[in-house]
Amino acid sequence: MDRGSNKHAARIDDQMADEVRGIVQGVTGGRVEEFREAEPSGEDQPEVSGVLEEFEDRDLSRFGRYIGLSAFPGDRAKLRHSAENLDAPDDVLADLDSLPDDQMFRNVVEIWHALGR
């Protein structure tokens, strides 16, 4: 095969292709070089929350399905109304009823923590 106007040899083409294969194809080892590694959080950035256990993750996800985004920020009554509109089961409604009446919640995780989970 005639390469025509290439300025370097086929061996160098192959070497250059190998150097960028991890970037182009996303194969393992694409971040071998240190400068390609993800940087850790800085001092002024929030701490990363811990990973939930598998059963906790499923419970939180199930609970969150019955609270619409339009309910946030909201108090106990607004959250319960949203859950009723989404046909929440009795255990979810009971959990919402046990929340403090005077507190506003910005997301499902805040509700989850207020329930002691």
C-alpha positions as semicolon CSV with decimal commas, in nm:
position;residue;x (nm);y (nm);z (nm)
1;M;0,000;0,000;0,000
2;D;0,140;0,336;-0,102
3;R;0,129;0,601;0,169
4;G;0,183;0,892;-0,065
5;S;0,246;1,216;0,123
6;N;0,277;1,088;0,483
7;K;0,564;1,246;0,669
8;H;0,638;0,942;0,886
9;A;0,650;0,564;0,857
10;A;0,375;0,308;0,917
11;R;0,548;0,196;1,239
12;I;0,513;0,548;1,383
13;D;0,147;0,560;1,273
14;D;0,084;0,239;1,467
15;Q;0,269;0,369;1,772
16;M;0,068;0,692;1,769
17;A;-0,257;0,496;1,736
18;D;-0,164;0,283;2,039
19;E;-0,092;0,594;2,248
20;V;-0,444;0,732;2,204
21;R;-0,638;0,403;2,191
22;G;-0,754;0,436;2,554
23;I;-0,888;0,784;2,490
24;V;-1,055;0,704;2,159
25;Q;-1,202;0,364;2,242
26;G;-1,240;0,392;2,618
27;V;-1,061;0,068;2,696
28;T;-0,913;-0,009;3,037
29;G;-0,596;0,180;3,103
30;G;-0,705;0,501;2,936
31;R;-0,605;0,698;3,244
32;V;-0,264;0,549;3,299
33;E;-0,086;0,880;3,298
34;E;-0,112;1,078;3,621
35;F;-0,233;1,394;3,448
36;R;-0,544;1,206;3,329
37;E;-0,653;1,098;3,676
38;A;-0,954;1,266;3,838
39;E;-0,855;1,522;4,097
40;P;-0,973;1,484;4,457
41;S;-1,213;1,734;4,612
42;G;-1,059;2,060;4,725
43;E;-1,065;2,205;5,075
44;D;-1,349;2,444;4,990
45;Q;-1,570;2,172;4,840
46;P;-1,824;1,966;5,036
47;E;-1,743;1,620;5,160
48;V;-1,872;1,332;4,955
49;S;-2,148;1,153;5,139
50;G;-2,105;0,790;5,229
51;V;-2,236;0,515;5,010
52;L;-2,568;0,369;5,117
53;E;-2,603;-0,001;5,178
54;E;-2,790;-0,185;4,904
55;F;-3,115;-0,224;5,102
56;E;-3,104;0,139;5,218
57;D;-3,057;0,257;4,862
58;R;-3,364;0,062;4,748
59;D;-3,573;0,192;5,040
60;L;-3,474;0,552;4,976
61;S;-3,541;0,515;4,605
62;R;-3,881;0,358;4,670
63;F;-3,968;0,632;4,920
64;G;-3,860;0,908;4,682
65;R;-4,080;0,777;4,400
66;Y;-4,389;0,889;4,586
67;I;-4,286;1,250;4,643
68;G;-4,306;1,477;4,341
69;L;-4,039;1,737;4,269
70;S;-4,303;2,009;4,277
71;A;-4,345;1,942;4,651
72;F;-3,999;2,080;4,726
73;P;-3,927;2,281;4,923
74;G;-4,220;2,177;5,134
75;D;-4,350;2,104;5,480
76;R;-4,522;1,788;5,602
77;A;-4,864;1,881;5,459
78;K;-4,729;1,965;5,112
79;L;-4,523;1,645;5,100
80;R;-4,821;1,434;5,210
81;H;-5,044;1,595;4,947
82;S;-4,787;1,512;4,678
83;A;-4,755;1,154;4,801
84;E;-5,133;1,108;4,800
85;N;-5,150;1,234;4,440
86;L;-4,887;0,975;4,343
87;D;-5,081;0,694;4,518
88;A;-4,821;0,633;4,787
89;P;-4,861;0,319;4,999
90;D;-4,969;0,345;5,362
91;D;-4,618;0,301;5,505
92;V;-4,488;0,603;5,308
93;L;-4,785;0,815;5,418
94;A;-4,729;0,707;5,780
95;D;-4,364;0,809;5,754
96;L;-4,463;1,151;5,620
97;D;-4,717;1,192;5,901
98;S;-4,440;1,136;6,155
99;L;-4,236;1,432;6,027
100;P;-4,224;1,755;6,229
101;D;-4,497;1,995;6,116
102;D;-4,291;2,315;6,130
103;Q;-3,988;2,201;5,928
104;M;-3,928;2,265;5,557
105;F;-3,758;1,995;5,350
106;R;-3,557;2,068;5,035
107;N;-3,516;1,712;4,908
108;V;-3,590;1,346;4,980
109;V;-3,259;1,292;5,158
110;E;-3,348;1,556;5,418
111;I;-3,677;1,376;5,480
112;W;-3,492;1,044;5,503
113;H;-3,256;1,186;5,766
114;A;-3,545;1,342;5,961
115;L;-3,703;0,998;5,978
116;G;-3,381;0,870;6,140
117;R;-3,264;0,655;5,854
